[in-house]
């Protein structure tokens, strides 16, 4: 909890509320018991908890904008790869376009945006993915 407070600049009450909301909406993604792995990892110290969680649950990929904290030589012993969200989502789109388009429509609807506006916003961090979907759906970004 203190790490969350420090990293996000939250008060104890705000951090507790955020944790409550995360557990309510993503309880199946909450990872505990990873802590003993942290000292054994060789990636960037600030993100060792991320790799430890992935190893602990048997994940094969970490999807994160900052992949620099996960060099291949630090991941290889654990059979984990680091993927940028743009590459990950573009690959997922090639495999299951109908599912990704459905999820994008749900996301856009949840924030009362049209799909083009959502993709335009996503283009900032995931240009390949946004352009790929927009082109397939004949949307202007």
C-alpha positions in Angstrom: 0.0 0.0 0.0 2.8 2.4 0.8 4.5 1.7 -2.6 1.2 2.7 -4.2 0.9 5.8 -2.2 4.5 6.8 -3.0 4.4 5.9 -6.7 1.1 7.6 -7.4 1.3 10.4 -4.9 -1.9 9.2 -3.1 -3.0 9.6 0.5 -3.5 6.4 2.5 -7.3 6.8 2.0 -6.9 7.3 -1.8 -4.6 4.3 -2.1 -7.0 2.1 -0.1 -9.9 3.2 -2.3 -7.9 2.4 -5.4 -7.0 -1.0 -4.1 -10.6 -1.7 -3.2 -11.7 -0.7 -6.8 -9.0 -2.8 -8.4 -9.9 -5.8 -6.3 -13.6 -5.3 -7.1 -13.1 -5.1 -10.8 -10.0 -7.3 -11.3 -9.9 -9.7 -8.4 -8.8 -12.6 -10.6 -5.7 -10.6 -11.6 -4.6 -9.8 -8.0 -1.2 -11.5 -7.4 0.2 -12.4 -3.9 3.0 -14.6 -2.9 5.5 -13.3 -5.5 7.7 -11.5 -3.0 10.3 -14.3 -2.4 11.2 -14.2 -6.2 12.1 -10.5 -6.3 15.7 -10.8 -5.0 16.4 -13.5 -7.6 15.6 -11.3 -10.6 18.0 -9.3 -12.8 15.8 -6.8 -14.5 15.5 -3.2 -13.4 15.0 -3.0 -9.7 11.9 -0.8 -10.0 10.1 -3.4 -12.0 11.3 -6.6 -10.4 7.9 -7.0 -8.7 6.3 -7.1 -12.2 8.5 -9.9 -13.4 8.1 -11.7 -10.1 4.3 -11.7 -10.5 4.6 -12.9 -14.0 6.9 -15.8 -13.0 4.7 -16.6 -10.0 1.5 -17.0 -12.0 3.2 -18.7 -15.0 2.6 -15.8 -17.5 4.6 -15.9 -20.7 4.5 -12.2 -21.4 4.7 -8.9 -19.7 2.8 -6.1 -21.6 4.2 -2.8 -20.6 5.0 0.5 -22.3 8.5 0.6 -20.7 10.0 -2.6 -22.0 13.6 -1.2 -21.3 13.2 -2.4 -17.7 12.9 -6.0 -19.0 16.1 -6.9 -21.0 15.9 -10.3 -22.8 18.8 -11.7 -20.8 16.9 -11.1 -17.5 13.7 -12.6 -18.8 15.1 -15.7 -20.7 15.7 -17.8 -17.6 12.1 -17.4 -16.7 10.6 -18.0 -20.2 8.9 -14.6 -20.2 9.0 -12.0 -22.9 8.3 -8.3 -22.6 6.0 -6.8 -25.2 5.0 -3.2 -25.9 1.2 -2.8 -25.9 1.3 -1.6 -29.5 3.0 -4.8 -30.7 1.0 -7.0 -28.4 -2.4 -5.6 -29.5 -1.5 -5.5 -33.2 -0.5 -9.2 -33.0 -3.8 -10.0 -31.1 -5.7 -8.1 -33.7 -4.2 -10.1 -36.5 -5.2 -13.3 -34.7 -8.7 -12.3 -33.5 -9.9 -9.0 -35.1 -13.6 -9.6 -34.3 -12.8 -9.9 -30.5 -10.6 -6.8 -30.4 -13.2 -4.7 -32.3 -15.9 -5.9 -30.0 -13.8 -4.9 -26.9 -13.0 -1.5 -28.5 -16.7 -0.9 -29.1 -17.3 -1.7 -25.4 -14.6 0.6 -24.3 -15.8 3.4 -26.5 -19.3 3.0 -25.3 -18.3 3.0 -21.6 -16.8 6.4 -22.0 -19.4 7.6 -24.4 -17.0 8.1 -27.3 -17.2 6.8 -30.9 -14.7 4.2 -32.0 -12.8 6.7 -34.1 -12.2 9.0 -31.1 -11.1 6.1 -29.0 -8.6 4.9 -31.6 -7.3 8.5 -32.1 -6.6 8.7 -28.4 -4.9 5.3 -28.4 -2.8 6.3 -31.4 -0.6 8.3 -29.1 0.8 5.3 -27.3 -0.1 2.5 -29.8 0.1 4.0 -33.3 0.5 0.7 -35.1 -2.5 -0.9 -33.5 -4.8 2.2 -33.8 -3.9 2.6 -37.5 -4.3 -1.1 -38.3 -7.8 -1.1 -36.8 -8.8 2.2 -38.3 -7.7 1.1 -41.7 -9.6 -2.2 -41.5 -12.8 -0.4 -40.4 -12.3 2.6 -42.9 -12.1 5.1 -40.0 -10.2 8.4 -40.3 -7.9 9.2 -37.4 
